[in-house]
């Protein structure tokens, strides 16, 4: 089984550079070995009510948190050189990319090549629908949707199951 990290961002506004929560789950040989979570103060600590309704994170919660620039070293050391997995990876990858651009952070992380997307992998395997909630219900994975830690852990578990599914399929 591959080693990888699964991540999930929540945003404060519709702007992709408004990260307000990030979880990174590190997996080694099919086992979760570390879970990292941080709240992030978005630019100007600005929120849109629609986003608050989705994830419950408020300006009061992030008012005294570090901004992304100040969290970046912890994030970088967890992602550097790792395969990155997310459910709907195009969203999470674009949040990371736009936030790095907003703060003018130069990085060596691979942001342009596609990451592994559990949404797309399970869709290709024939599951429908492939929303995070549906996939988690199907595999009996606990989920508190739009909680970054729960979503990242769910993506990690979905990828572990997918790897197992593929290894069994290849044995036939």
Steps between C-alpha positions, in 0.01 A plus 500: 500500500615852418593757758326832448334799663132585473395859546191713522453875500203706610470856370357813658365647176451391141853628432731202477775682694281533810608179676372496858559136596736229380547138599778273377489128573824306451472135398786251496446152356123516543499640855424853616806609695437872550214748485577871478238773519519876516254783482630780280412867517385583145587837344340780704329219698215540250222238478189452290191371677457217246840359593431531873172311445691217331788448745412699813834682517456865598717812507505477880662157479782613270547859618819418694621212285807512280454594138605258226846653461572430867369140477675418175817338638294242694289436190798476265687244710193274501440523123855513364579198283172326580222369280200720579145365513173691537134447428434744215870577475452782251339713773764433767789533255363832375459628858863417572619649173295823530594548865870461421459756219306740725778498760770498231654182641740326264481124541652180369175309553355343187181697445438467129501124463178328607482349841309181578128573520286250690189647336634418151653166599177364645297638209734319259454184709124521437369656820222752459454754638849570628442784742710473814190426706384225263843336485531510879148358546583221253815399689365580849760773559396750770470853359433843643479663158677835447714448809850504351633224727206271434507565124877441474478179706212384281699568181796310648282200586333506157841496334622215723191298406550587135861382510387172655222467240753554219750251647228232520385577147858466372538157664219355287 
